Amino acid sequence: MVNERAYEFLEHTADAYVAAYGTDLAEAFANAARALFDVMTQVEKVKPETPDLVEVEGEDEYSLLYRWLEALLVKSETKGMLYSKFEVTITEKTPVFRLKARVWGERFDAERHLQKVGVKAVTYHRMEIIKSPGKVTLRFILDI
């Protein structure tokens, strides 16, 4: 996306309210993932050294977004990883939406990675997927 932000943090009293943008759904999902890790650390300092694969399914785009972010959060917690690069492919085959992504990151290193806040969960609360020609906006809340 030229001259536009990939994501931004919106005003919310207690949690992280995120708006992620893309020219299509896959790019918006990739930017949503980057925003997730930016809540936890300075994502620009996470080296994309170690590759991994994430695959999730959902009955609609909302459940797909939820499961994508949840899978990343679980992978981060269980493997001690932070991720900063995401290549997302989404396929729609009724009645299932599928997401396959290659992700890159590195193990958390307290010496190099600033700890901002922990993300406890992804929520459906105020989740929105807004599509217009050439632009997709995702809005979601992360429970911190």
DRENZA-844944 format. One record per residue (C-alpha): chain; z, y, x. Coordinates in nm, 4 decimals. Each point is the difference from the previous one (the first is absolute). Layout:
+-------+----------+----------+----------+
| kette |        w |        v |        u |
+-------+----------+----------+----------+
|     A |        Z |        Y |        X |
...
+-------+----------+----------+----------+
//
This chain:
+-------+----------+----------+----------+
| kette |        w |        v |        u |
+-------+----------+----------+----------+
|     A |   0.0000 |   0.0000 |   0.0000 |
|     A |  -0.1073 |   0.3280 |   0.1508 |
|     A |   0.2349 |   0.3005 |  -0.0204 |
|     A |   0.2402 |  -0.1721 |  -0.2366 |
|     A |   0.3372 |  -0.1573 |   0.0515 |
|     A |   0.0255 |  -0.3767 |  -0.0200 |
|     A |   0.3343 |   0.0250 |  -0.1803 |
|     A |   0.2853 |   0.2378 |  -0.0736 |
|     A |   0.3603 |  -0.0202 |  -0.1093 |
|     A |   0.0682 |   0.1496 |  -0.3417 |
|     A |   0.3249 |   0.1499 |  -0.1193 |
|     A |   0.2531 |  -0.2511 |  -0.1320 |
|     A |   0.3774 |   0.0176 |  -0.0147 |
|     A |   0.1099 |  -0.3279 |   0.1579 |
|     A |  -0.2982 |  -0.2167 |   0.0932 |
|     A |  -0.3294 |   0.0409 |   0.1861 |
|     A |  -0.2774 |   0.1054 |  -0.2394 |
|     A |  -0.3394 |  -0.0484 |   0.1642 |
|     A |  -0.3554 |   0.1015 |  -0.0837 |
|     A |  -0.2600 |  -0.1915 |   0.2042 |
|     A |  -0.3678 |   0.0883 |  -0.0031 |
|     A |  -0.3278 |  -0.1682 |   0.0795 |
|     A |  -0.3700 |   0.0140 |  -0.0706 |
|     A |   0.0409 |  -0.3435 |  -0.1604 |
|     A |   0.2811 |  -0.2322 |  -0.1033 |
|     A |   0.0099 |  -0.1861 |   0.3331 |
|     A |   0.0367 |   0.3194 |   0.2035 |
|     A |   0.2718 |   0.1291 |  -0.2340 |
|     A |   0.1896 |  -0.3312 |   0.0352 |
|     A |  -0.0260 |   0.0257 |   0.3805 |
|     A |   0.1361 |   0.3561 |  -0.0113 |
|     A |   0.2800 |  -0.1104 |  -0.2347 |
|     A |   0.1023 |  -0.2593 |   0.2592 |
|     A |  -0.0009 |   0.2598 |   0.2751 |
|     A |   0.2173 |   0.2265 |  -0.2166 |
|     A |   0.2442 |  -0.2893 |  -0.0565 |
|     A |   0.0549 |  -0.0328 |   0.3740 |
|     A |   0.0108 |   0.3780 |   0.0456 |
|     A |   0.3039 |   0.0033 |  -0.2291 |
|     A |   0.1727 |  -0.2397 |   0.2423 |
|     A |  -0.1127 |   0.1364 |   0.3393 |
|     A |  -0.2431 |   0.2325 |   0.1778 |
|     A |  -0.3003 |  -0.2166 |  -0.0806 |
|     A |  -0.2219 |   0.1786 |   0.2535 |
|     A |   0.2198 |  -0.1463 |   0.2753 |
|     A |  -0.0498 |  -0.3597 |  -0.1168 |
|     A |  -0.2566 |  -0.1633 |   0.2277 |
|     A |  -0.2536 |  -0.2208 |  -0.1823 |
|     A |   0.0351 |  -0.2821 |   0.2532 |
|     A |   0.0812 |  -0.3117 |  -0.2012 |
|     A |  -0.2361 |  -0.1097 |  -0.2785 |
|     A |   0.1118 |  -0.1697 |  -0.3192 |
|     A |  -0.1495 |  -0.0959 |  -0.3359 |
|     A |   0.1267 |   0.0848 |  -0.3482 |
|     A |  -0.1383 |  -0.1499 |  -0.3206 |
|     A |   0.1292 |   0.0758 |  -0.3499 |
|     A |  -0.1185 |  -0.0384 |  -0.3574 |
|     A |   0.0727 |   0.1908 |  -0.3170 |
|     A |  -0.0992 |  -0.0042 |  -0.3638 |
|     A |  -0.0975 |   0.3680 |   0.0201 |
|     A |  -0.0219 |   0.2812 |   0.2564 |
|     A |   0.3611 |   0.1047 |  -0.0604 |
|     A |   0.1437 |  -0.3440 |   0.0742 |
|     A |  -0.2347 |  -0.0251 |   0.2989 |
|     A |   0.1351 |   0.3280 |   0.1435 |
|     A |   0.3573 |  -0.1128 |  -0.0617 |
|     A |  -0.0540 |  -0.3414 |   0.1625 |
|     A |  -0.1882 |   0.1514 |   0.2964 |
|     A |   0.2798 |   0.2407 |   0.0870 |
|     A |   0.2661 |  -0.2622 |  -0.0714 |
|     A |  -0.1742 |  -0.2532 |   0.2290 |
|     A |  -0.0092 |   0.2576 |   0.2812 |
|     A |   0.3649 |   0.0852 |  -0.0518 |
|     A |   0.1024 |  -0.3682 |   0.0071 |
|     A |  -0.2160 |  -0.0674 |   0.3077 |
|     A |   0.1555 |   0.2996 |   0.1744 |
|     A |   0.3539 |  -0.1125 |  -0.0816 |
|     A |  -0.0428 |  -0.3682 |   0.0822 |
|     A |  -0.2061 |   0.0435 |   0.3176 |
|     A |   0.1566 |   0.3222 |   0.1269 |
|     A |  -0.3449 |   0.1628 |  -0.0012 |
|     A |  -0.1313 |   0.3486 |  -0.0634 |
|     A |  -0.3664 |   0.0461 |  -0.0937 |
|     A |  -0.2306 |   0.2974 |   0.0470 |
|     A |  -0.3588 |  -0.1198 |  -0.0500 |
|     A |  -0.1378 |  -0.1614 |  -0.3157 |
|     A |  -0.3442 |  -0.1348 |  -0.0960 |
|     A |   0.0046 |  -0.0866 |  -0.3688 |
|     A |  -0.2511 |  -0.1898 |  -0.2143 |
|     A |   0.0502 |  -0.0254 |  -0.3752 |
|     A |  -0.1957 |  -0.2350 |  -0.2258 |
|     A |   0.0104 |   0.0027 |  -0.3768 |
|     A |  -0.0634 |  -0.3286 |  -0.1731 |
|     A |   0.1326 |  -0.0143 |  -0.3524 |
|     A |   0.2802 |  -0.0759 |  -0.0594 |
|     A |   0.1191 |   0.0397 |   0.3619 |
|     A |  -0.0171 |   0.2834 |   0.2487 |
|     A |   0.0160 |  -0.1113 |   0.3643 |
|     A |   0.0861 |   0.2013 |   0.3081 |
|     A |  -0.0580 |  -0.1193 |   0.3542 |
|     A |   0.1037 |   0.2232 |   0.2852 |
|     A |   0.0107 |  -0.0068 |   0.3741 |
|     A |   0.2989 |   0.1972 |   0.1221 |
|     A |   0.1059 |   0.0974 |   0.3491 |
|     A |   0.3340 |   0.1092 |   0.1358 |
|     A |   0.2766 |  -0.0829 |   0.2399 |
|     A |   0.3576 |  -0.1208 |   0.0009 |
|     A |   0.2630 |   0.2618 |  -0.0767 |
|     A |   0.1391 |   0.1526 |   0.3204 |
|     A |   0.3073 |   0.2222 |  -0.0496 |
|     A |  -0.0811 |   0.1802 |   0.3264 |
|     A |  -0.3430 |   0.1160 |  -0.1234 |
|     A |   0.0068 |  -0.0130 |  -0.3800 |
|     A |   0.2010 |   0.2616 |  -0.1840 |
|     A |   0.1826 |  -0.1485 |  -0.2970 |
|     A |  -0.0463 |   0.2320 |  -0.2971 |
|     A |   0.1152 |  -0.1783 |  -0.3175 |
|     A |  -0.0099 |  -0.3591 |  -0.1131 |
|     A |  -0.2209 |  -0.0918 |  -0.2929 |
|     A |   0.1864 |  -0.2378 |  -0.2310 |
|     A |  -0.2777 |  -0.0676 |  -0.2489 |
|     A |  -0.3300 |   0.1011 |  -0.1512 |
|     A |   0.0196 |   0.0996 |  -0.3677 |
|     A |  -0.2354 |   0.0251 |  -0.2956 |
|     A |   0.1804 |   0.3164 |  -0.1144 |
|     A |  -0.2491 |   0.2910 |  -0.0283 |
|     A |  -0.2719 |  -0.2119 |   0.1631 |
|     A |  -0.3455 |   0.1432 |  -0.0649 |
|     A |  -0.3532 |  -0.0865 |   0.1080 |
|     A |  -0.2394 |   0.2866 |  -0.0639 |
|     A |  -0.3720 |  -0.0508 |   0.0625 |
|     A |  -0.2734 |   0.2589 |   0.0041 |
|     A |  -0.3423 |  -0.0082 |   0.1689 |
|     A |   0.0570 |  -0.0356 |   0.3755 |
|     A |   0.3790 |   0.0311 |  -0.0217 |
|     A |   0.2946 |  -0.2235 |  -0.0834 |
|     A |   0.3591 |   0.1224 |  -0.0194 |
|     A |   0.2949 |  -0.2384 |  -0.0012 |
|     A |   0.3473 |   0.1202 |  -0.0908 |
|     A |   0.3062 |  -0.2182 |   0.0412 |
|     A |   0.3712 |   0.0121 |   0.0711 |
|     A |   0.1777 |  -0.1822 |   0.2798 |
|     A |   0.3694 |  -0.0738 |  -0.0535 |
|     A |   0.1822 |   0.1182 |   0.3129 |
+-------+----------+----------+----------+
//
